[in-house]
Amino acid sequence: MIAPKVVTLTTALILSGCTLGPDYERGGSLAEILGLGDPKADPSTFAVAPDPAVSAAETISHWWERLGDPSLSGLVAEMLSNNKDLAVSVARVRQAQASLENIAGTRLPSLDLAPSATRSFTTNAAGDRTYANSFSVGTTLSWQTDLFGRLRRSERAQAANLAAAEADWQGLIHTQIATLVRTRVALATLERRLAATQTIAESRLATLNAVERRYRAGLESTNAVDLHAARENYTSALADIPSLENDIAATITSLHVLLGRIPGNSEVERDTLANIPPPQDVPLGVPASLLDRRPDLRAAEFRLEAATENVGVAIADLYPNLTLTGSLSSTDPSIGNLFDVTSLAGSLMAQIAQPLFDGGARQATVRQREAQMAEQAAAYAGNILTAIKEVQDALVAERKSGARLVQLESTLREVRLAEASSFDRFRRGIGSYERLLETQRRLQNAEQTLLIEQQNKWNTRIDLLLALGGDWLTTEPDQTSINTLSLETSTQESGTHETHS
């Protein structure tokens, strides 16, 4: 006789049901939510674990390692391990991989096992119970024969979707690394601009002290207007410092987000960041074949391939689908005789499903898939044209930025000489303060403009590296002579090959 407690427990389990899978639990701290581990640990230290993003970075052009900045490698490694946008992209790749495995599994036969056990009783007129046991086991084998390739094309379409997701992932890696380098350059430029502004403020303070001495001495060449103008010149330089410091703080927090750190919770080695070497010059032509490395172009091509396979899937749905099903079962009152030949029963069934009438839905699906294929083909061709345009624009911008830097450097040299001469003439009492004030302001503008243009050249270089999917240093020598993106017009306009940053 079955114990009442066992019956009660079994009934409770059946009624309550069984819930599988993870339950959401919010982290106890912000660091736990962000996956930063021990919140007391130094966020600037990290361990490069085996991460899919790090593995993907090994297969792409390491252009950032050839920029001459040794600190970039550590920052890139940290970002690849901790960046949240990359984690989202990795999850999408894993979803696509699981979808491919799911579709591939439908091409194989499916086997189900259904064992069961029954215990029943009957009661006679005397109230006596008679118990009987029954054990059975059954298996069902089912297989879609895929006569017209619907499942095969579905698998190939999902494989192309997976390849596109991986290309998107690598494209995001390129973009995030480029954003990191841009942020790195912006921070270094702001540091230099702050240092130049502080130097200007010190120079204007020295000028203000000289004007005050001359005014107190009662010299006719200096009046109250000169004194107030000198003070205004000095305070205007001081007013630029908080603005630059604010931009530096905002740039540092942006860098923290890229690195997966809590913004404002760690320091950046600003002394190292301030020493950025100028980018090397670009050769006159780069191979157009380098565009094949661009992840976005590869992703567009894979999506076109997937759309093409999906047309075949829709066409295959118009034809019959053959399914083979086989079953084998055994029933016996005793477990020992359950697998005896005399208790076995089986069947084999072939089923063909042929759509007869669906109101034209399947034909409409074919036309829809064909239109999607045409859309992806046009998008792929458009992406190629856009990629060529981006390379050409980046190359022209690179040349023009270099030419502008040559002129700005020459301008800065001349303004510095003019400022030194004006200050010396003013100190000796033979020059006007108005001329000195004008040259000091021109000097500040020239220094700031030069630093900003140096940052612009860095950005044009990064634009070129993104447009090419990397740099051109890993190409074979014979590849540079064919399919080059020439710049004859822009080269003639710039005149010479620049060597400045």
Buried (B, 14 or more C-beta within 10 A) or exposed (E): EEEEEEEEEEEEEEEEEEEEEEEEEEEEEEBEEBEBEEBEEEBBEBEEEEBBBBEBBEEBBBBBEBBEBEBBEBBBBBBBBBBEBBBEBBEBBEEBBEBBEEBBEEBEEEEEEEEEEEEEEEEEEEEEEEEEEEBBBBBBBBBBBBEBBBBBBBBBBBBBBBBBBBBBBBBBBBBBBBBBBBBBBBBBBBBBBBBBBBBBBEBBBEBBEBBBEBBEEEEEEBBEEBBEBBBEBBEBBBEBBEEBEEBBEBBBBBBBBBBBBBBEBBEBEEEEBBEBEBBBBBEBBBBBBBBEBBBBBBBBBBBBBBBBBBBBBBBBBBEEBBBBBBBBBBBBEEEEEBEEEEBEEEEEEEEEEEEEEEEEEEBEBBEEBBEBBEEBBEBBEEBBEEBBEBBBBBBBBBBBBBBBBBEBBEBBEEBBEBBEBBBEBBBEEEBBBEBBBBBBBBBBEBBBBBBEBBBBBBBBBBBBBBBBBBBBEEBEEEBBEEEBBEBEEBBEEBEEEBEBB
